[in-house]
Amino acid sequence: MTQAQARVGSMKAECCSGHDATSILSRLHDRDSAAIVRMISMTRLQLLGMAAATALFATAGVHAEGDKAAGKKLIYTCAGCHGVPGYSNAYPQYPVPKIAGQNEQYIINALHGYQSGDRTHPTMGAQAQSLSDTDIQNVAAYLSSLAQ
Protein backbone atom coordinates (compact mmCIF):
# COMPACT_ATOMS: atom_id res chain seq x y z
CA MET A 1 0.00 0.00 0.00
CA THR A 2 1.37 3.42 -0.97
CA GLN A 3 1.51 6.34 1.42
CA ALA A 4 -1.23 8.09 -0.52
CA GLN A 5 -3.50 5.06 -0.21
CA ALA A 6 -2.75 4.86 3.52
CA ARG A 7 -3.63 8.55 3.93
CA VAL A 8 -6.85 8.09 1.99
CA GLY A 9 -7.69 5.10 4.19
CA SER A 10 -7.09 7.09 7.37
CA MET A 11 -9.14 9.95 6.03
CA LYS A 12 -11.99 7.55 5.33
CA ALA A 13 -11.84 6.50 8.95
CA GLU A 14 -11.89 10.15 10.05
CA CYS A 15 -14.87 10.79 7.82
CA CYS A 16 -16.92 8.39 9.86
CA SER A 17 -15.87 9.99 13.14
CA GLY A 18 -17.72 13.25 12.70
CA HIS A 19 -15.49 15.27 10.33
CA ASP A 20 -17.08 16.76 7.27
CA ALA A 21 -15.80 16.16 3.76
CA THR A 22 -14.52 19.74 3.37
CA SER A 23 -12.14 19.44 6.32
CA ILE A 24 -10.81 16.13 5.04
CA LEU A 25 -10.35 17.42 1.48
CA SER A 26 -8.56 20.52 2.71
CA ARG A 27 -5.83 18.27 4.21
CA LEU A 28 -5.18 16.46 0.94
CA HIS A 29 -1.92 17.22 -0.83
CA ASP A 30 -1.76 17.51 -4.61
CA ARG A 31 -0.04 14.11 -4.63
CA ASP A 32 -2.99 12.62 -2.70
CA SER A 33 -5.52 14.20 -5.05
CA ALA A 34 -3.73 12.70 -8.03
CA ALA A 35 -3.74 9.29 -6.33
CA ILE A 36 -7.50 9.53 -5.72
CA VAL A 37 -8.11 10.51 -9.35
CA ARG A 38 -6.00 7.54 -10.52
CA MET A 39 -7.92 5.14 -8.24
CA ILE A 40 -11.28 6.46 -9.49
CA SER A 41 -10.09 6.20 -13.11
CA MET A 42 -8.92 2.63 -12.56
CA THR A 43 -12.25 1.75 -10.97
CA ARG A 44 -14.08 3.17 -13.99
CA LEU A 45 -11.84 1.24 -16.39
CA GLN A 46 -12.37 -1.96 -14.41
CA LEU A 47 -16.13 -1.45 -14.42
CA LEU A 48 -16.09 -0.75 -18.16
CA GLY A 49 -14.06 -3.91 -18.73
CA MET A 50 -16.44 -5.96 -16.61
CA ALA A 51 -19.44 -4.55 -18.49
CA ALA A 52 -17.86 -5.38 -21.84
CA ALA A 53 -17.00 -8.91 -20.71
CA THR A 54 -20.53 -9.42 -19.40
CA ALA A 55 -22.02 -8.29 -22.70
CA LEU A 56 -19.68 -10.59 -24.62
CA PHE A 57 -20.55 -13.60 -22.47
CA ALA A 58 -24.27 -12.79 -22.67
CA THR A 59 -24.20 -12.80 -26.47
CA ALA A 60 -22.05 -15.94 -26.52
CA GLY A 61 -24.71 -17.73 -24.47
CA VAL A 62 -27.29 -17.01 -27.18
CA HIS A 63 -25.13 -18.76 -29.80
CA ALA A 64 -26.39 -22.35 -29.83
CA GLU A 65 -30.14 -22.03 -29.34
CA GLY A 66 -31.18 -23.60 -32.63
CA ASP A 67 -31.35 -27.27 -33.54
CA LYS A 68 -28.65 -27.90 -36.17
CA ALA A 69 -30.19 -31.19 -37.35
CA ALA A 70 -33.55 -29.50 -37.93
CA GLY A 71 -31.79 -26.58 -39.64
CA LYS A 72 -29.99 -28.95 -42.01
CA LYS A 73 -33.37 -30.23 -43.24
CA LEU A 74 -34.60 -26.67 -43.91
CA ILE A 75 -31.71 -25.29 -45.96
CA TYR A 76 -32.35 -27.27 -49.16
CA THR A 77 -33.81 -24.17 -50.84
CA CYS A 78 -30.93 -21.97 -49.62
CA ALA A 79 -28.38 -24.12 -51.42
CA GLY A 80 -30.03 -23.38 -54.78
CA CYS A 81 -28.49 -19.90 -54.78
CA HIS A 82 -26.14 -19.66 -51.83
CA GLY A 83 -24.50 -23.04 -52.46
CA VAL A 84 -23.30 -22.33 -56.01
CA PRO A 85 -19.77 -20.83 -56.14
CA GLY A 86 -19.70 -17.63 -58.19
CA TYR A 87 -23.49 -17.56 -58.71
CA SER A 88 -25.03 -14.14 -59.43
CA ASN A 89 -28.61 -12.96 -59.43
CA ALA A 90 -30.08 -12.10 -62.81
CA TYR A 91 -31.82 -9.00 -61.44
CA PRO A 92 -30.48 -7.03 -59.76
CA GLN A 93 -27.06 -8.21 -60.82
CA TYR A 94 -24.85 -8.94 -57.80
CA PRO A 95 -23.02 -11.94 -56.37
CA VAL A 96 -25.02 -14.13 -54.01
CA PRO A 97 -23.34 -14.08 -50.58
CA LYS A 98 -21.92 -17.21 -49.00
CA ILE A 99 -23.88 -18.15 -45.90
CA ALA A 100 -22.06 -21.31 -44.82
CA GLY A 101 -20.09 -20.43 -41.68
CA GLN A 102 -21.78 -17.05 -41.34
CA ASN A 103 -22.35 -15.65 -37.84
CA GLU A 104 -25.52 -17.14 -36.33
CA GLN A 105 -26.93 -13.86 -35.05
CA TYR A 106 -26.30 -12.21 -38.42
CA ILE A 107 -28.38 -14.90 -40.16
CA ILE A 108 -31.17 -14.52 -37.60
CA ASN A 109 -31.17 -10.72 -37.97
CA ALA A 110 -31.09 -10.92 -41.78
CA LEU A 111 -34.02 -13.34 -42.00
CA HIS A 112 -36.06 -11.30 -39.53
CA GLY A 113 -35.20 -8.22 -41.61
CA TYR A 114 -36.59 -9.89 -44.74
CA GLN A 115 -39.72 -10.93 -42.82
CA SER A 116 -40.34 -7.40 -41.55
CA GLY A 117 -39.52 -5.70 -44.85
CA ASP A 118 -36.50 -3.84 -43.44
CA ARG A 119 -34.46 -5.81 -46.00
CA THR A 120 -35.88 -6.14 -49.48
CA HIS A 121 -35.32 -8.89 -52.01
CA PRO A 122 -38.26 -10.72 -53.57
CA THR A 123 -36.83 -14.23 -53.27
CA MET A 124 -35.41 -13.75 -49.78
CA GLY A 125 -38.61 -12.07 -48.59
CA ALA A 126 -40.67 -15.05 -49.74
CA GLN A 127 -38.21 -17.53 -48.22
CA ALA A 128 -38.13 -15.70 -44.88
CA GLN A 129 -41.92 -15.42 -44.72
CA SER A 130 -42.17 -19.21 -44.87
CA LEU A 131 -40.01 -19.64 -41.74
CA SER A 132 -41.09 -19.54 -38.09
CA ASP A 133 -38.82 -18.03 -35.43
CA THR A 134 -37.80 -21.56 -34.44
CA ASP A 135 -37.03 -22.42 -38.08
CA ILE A 136 -34.86 -19.31 -38.34
CA GLN A 137 -32.92 -20.26 -35.21
CA ASN A 138 -32.45 -23.79 -36.52
CA VAL A 139 -31.25 -22.63 -39.95
CA ALA A 140 -28.88 -20.12 -38.36
CA ALA A 141 -27.50 -22.74 -35.96
CA TYR A 142 -26.80 -25.15 -38.81
CA LEU A 143 -25.32 -22.63 -41.25
CA SER A 144 -23.10 -21.03 -38.62
CA SER A 145 -21.70 -24.47 -37.73
CA LEU A 146 -20.41 -25.07 -41.28
CA ALA A 147 -16.76 -24.37 -42.07
CA GLN A 148 -16.23 -21.51 -44.49
C-alpha positions as CSV (number, residue, x, y, z in Angstrom):
1,M,0.0,0.0,0.0
2,T,1.4,3.4,-1.0
3,Q,1.5,6.3,1.4
4,A,-1.2,8.1,-0.5
5,Q,-3.5,5.1,-0.2
6,A,-2.8,4.9,3.5
7,R,-3.6,8.5,3.9
8,V,-6.9,8.1,2.0
9,G,-7.7,5.1,4.2
10,S,-7.1,7.1,7.4
11,M,-9.1,10.0,6.0
12,K,-12.0,7.6,5.3
13,A,-11.8,6.5,9.0
14,E,-11.9,10.2,10.0
15,C,-14.9,10.8,7.8
16,C,-16.9,8.4,9.9
17,S,-15.9,10.0,13.1
18,G,-17.7,13.3,12.7
19,H,-15.5,15.3,10.3
20,D,-17.1,16.8,7.3
21,A,-15.8,16.2,3.8
22,T,-14.5,19.7,3.4
23,S,-12.1,19.4,6.3
24,I,-10.8,16.1,5.0
25,L,-10.4,17.4,1.5
26,S,-8.6,20.5,2.7
27,R,-5.8,18.3,4.2
28,L,-5.2,16.5,0.9
29,H,-1.9,17.2,-0.8
30,D,-1.8,17.5,-4.6
31,R,0.0,14.1,-4.6
32,D,-3.0,12.6,-2.7
33,S,-5.5,14.2,-5.0
34,A,-3.7,12.7,-8.0
35,A,-3.7,9.3,-6.3
36,I,-7.5,9.5,-5.7
37,V,-8.1,10.5,-9.4
38,R,-6.0,7.5,-10.5
39,M,-7.9,5.1,-8.2
40,I,-11.3,6.5,-9.5
41,S,-10.1,6.2,-13.1
42,M,-8.9,2.6,-12.6
43,T,-12.3,1.7,-11.0
44,R,-14.1,3.2,-14.0
45,L,-11.8,1.2,-16.4
46,Q,-12.4,-2.0,-14.4
47,L,-16.1,-1.4,-14.4
48,L,-16.1,-0.7,-18.2
49,G,-14.1,-3.9,-18.7
50,M,-16.4,-6.0,-16.6
51,A,-19.4,-4.5,-18.5
52,A,-17.9,-5.4,-21.8
53,A,-17.0,-8.9,-20.7
54,T,-20.5,-9.4,-19.4
55,A,-22.0,-8.3,-22.7
56,L,-19.7,-10.6,-24.6
57,F,-20.6,-13.6,-22.5
58,A,-24.3,-12.8,-22.7
59,T,-24.2,-12.8,-26.5
60,A,-22.0,-15.9,-26.5
61,G,-24.7,-17.7,-24.5
62,V,-27.3,-17.0,-27.2
63,H,-25.1,-18.8,-29.8
64,A,-26.4,-22.3,-29.8
65,E,-30.1,-22.0,-29.3
66,G,-31.2,-23.6,-32.6
67,D,-31.3,-27.3,-33.5
68,K,-28.6,-27.9,-36.2
69,A,-30.2,-31.2,-37.3
70,A,-33.6,-29.5,-37.9
71,G,-31.8,-26.6,-39.6
72,K,-30.0,-28.9,-42.0
73,K,-33.4,-30.2,-43.2
74,L,-34.6,-26.7,-43.9
75,I,-31.7,-25.3,-46.0
76,Y,-32.3,-27.3,-49.2
77,T,-33.8,-24.2,-50.8
78,C,-30.9,-22.0,-49.6
79,A,-28.4,-24.1,-51.4
80,G,-30.0,-23.4,-54.8
81,C,-28.5,-19.9,-54.8
82,H,-26.1,-19.7,-51.8
83,G,-24.5,-23.0,-52.5
84,V,-23.3,-22.3,-56.0
85,P,-19.8,-20.8,-56.1
86,G,-19.7,-17.6,-58.2
87,Y,-23.5,-17.6,-58.7
88,S,-25.0,-14.1,-59.4
89,N,-28.6,-13.0,-59.4
90,A,-30.1,-12.1,-62.8
91,Y,-31.8,-9.0,-61.4
92,P,-30.5,-7.0,-59.8
93,Q,-27.1,-8.2,-60.8
94,Y,-24.8,-8.9,-57.8
95,P,-23.0,-11.9,-56.4
96,V,-25.0,-14.1,-54.0
97,P,-23.3,-14.1,-50.6
98,K,-21.9,-17.2,-49.0
99,I,-23.9,-18.2,-45.9
100,A,-22.1,-21.3,-44.8
101,G,-20.1,-20.4,-41.7
102,Q,-21.8,-17.0,-41.3
103,N,-22.4,-15.6,-37.8
104,E,-25.5,-17.1,-36.3
105,Q,-26.9,-13.9,-35.1
106,Y,-26.3,-12.2,-38.4
107,I,-28.4,-14.9,-40.2
108,I,-31.2,-14.5,-37.6
109,N,-31.2,-10.7,-38.0
110,A,-31.1,-10.9,-41.8
111,L,-34.0,-13.3,-42.0
112,H,-36.1,-11.3,-39.5
113,G,-35.2,-8.2,-41.6
114,Y,-36.6,-9.9,-44.7
115,Q,-39.7,-10.9,-42.8
116,S,-40.3,-7.4,-41.6
117,G,-39.5,-5.7,-44.9
118,D,-36.5,-3.8,-43.4
119,R,-34.5,-5.8,-46.0
120,T,-35.9,-6.1,-49.5
121,H,-35.3,-8.9,-52.0
122,P,-38.3,-10.7,-53.6
123,T,-36.8,-14.2,-53.3
124,M,-35.4,-13.8,-49.8
125,G,-38.6,-12.1,-48.6
126,A,-40.7,-15.1,-49.7
127,Q,-38.2,-17.5,-48.2
128,A,-38.1,-15.7,-44.9
129,Q,-41.9,-15.4,-44.7
130,S,-42.2,-19.2,-44.9
131,L,-40.0,-19.6,-41.7
132,S,-41.1,-19.5,-38.1
133,D,-38.8,-18.0,-35.4
134,T,-37.8,-21.6,-34.4
135,D,-37.0,-22.4,-38.1
136,I,-34.9,-19.3,-38.3
137,Q,-32.9,-20.3,-35.2
138,N,-32.4,-23.8,-36.5
139,V,-31.3,-22.6,-40.0
140,A,-28.9,-20.1,-38.4
141,A,-27.5,-22.7,-36.0
142,Y,-26.8,-25.1,-38.8
143,L,-25.3,-22.6,-41.3
144,S,-23.1,-21.0,-38.6
145,S,-21.7,-24.5,-37.7
146,L,-20.4,-25.1,-41.3
147,A,-16.8,-24.4,-42.1
148,Q,-16.2,-21.5,-44.5
